[in-house]
Structure formats: C-alpha cells, structure tokens
Amino acid sequence: MAYPPSQYVDERSGGLYVAGTGVSLDSLVIHFQEGASPDKIATSFPTLKLSQIYGVIA
C-alpha cells in the first residue's frame, strides 16, 4: 500500500519507520497513544529529535 510522502516517515520492507532511523512508526505512536508526551518519547528513543517526533504525530 502506498502512503502519502512525508519527510518524517519512510516505508521500508513493508513497514513504516521514522525517516532515517530504525524506529518503527508503530512503536512511537503506541507510546503517544498511551499518553507519553513528545519529551518522554524522546527519552525512550534517544536517537530521535523532537522535531521528528512532532512531525510523526502531527
């Protein structure tokens, strides 16, 4: 399935990932849905920048 292009999300091997990282979109979104703030998510995924986190959840 094709997804709209985004500077924050890559589609690879049938999965969606935060662009330029190995962090799956699912794992980030689950943290957000469970109530984690972007700052807390950044603590859980130190390879991500806050701008990437905000871009993905926007």
C-alpha positions as CSV (number, residue, x, y, z in Angstrom):
1,M,0.0,0.0,0.0
2,A,1.4,3.4,-0.9
3,Y,1.3,6.2,1.7
4,P,1.4,9.9,1.1
5,P,5.1,11.1,1.0
6,S,6.4,12.6,4.3
7,Q,9.7,13.9,5.3
8,Y,9.2,12.2,8.6
9,V,8.2,8.7,7.6
10,D,10.0,6.1,5.4
11,E,8.3,2.9,4.0
12,R,10.8,0.0,4.0
13,S,10.4,-3.7,3.8
14,G,6.6,-3.4,4.2
15,G,6.9,-1.3,7.4
16,L,6.8,2.3,8.3
17,Y,9.7,3.9,10.1
18,V,10.7,7.3,11.4
19,A,12.7,8.7,8.5
20,G,16.4,7.9,8.6
21,T,16.1,5.7,11.7
22,G,15.3,2.1,12.7
23,V,12.4,3.3,14.9
24,S,9.1,1.9,13.8
25,L,6.2,4.2,13.4
26,D,4.1,1.8,15.4
27,S,6.3,1.9,18.5
28,L,6.3,5.7,18.5
29,V,2.6,6.0,18.0
30,I,1.8,3.5,20.7
31,H,3.8,5.5,23.2
32,F,1.9,8.6,22.2
33,Q,-1.5,6.9,22.4
34,E,-0.6,5.6,25.9
35,G,-0.2,9.2,27.0
36,A,3.5,9.8,26.6
37,S,4.5,13.4,25.8
38,P,6.9,14.1,22.9
39,D,9.6,14.8,25.6
40,K,9.0,11.5,27.2
41,I,9.1,9.7,23.8
42,A,12.4,11.4,23.1
43,T,13.7,9.9,26.4
44,S,12.6,6.4,25.3
45,F,14.1,6.8,21.8
46,P,17.3,8.9,22.2
47,T,18.1,8.6,18.5
48,L,15.1,10.8,17.6
49,K,15.0,14.5,17.6
50,L,11.9,16.3,19.0
51,S,11.2,17.7,15.5
52,Q,11.0,14.1,14.2
53,I,8.6,13.1,16.9
54,Y,6.3,16.1,16.4
55,G,6.4,15.6,12.7
56,V,5.3,12.0,13.0
57,I,2.5,12.6,15.4
58,A,1.2,15.7,13.6
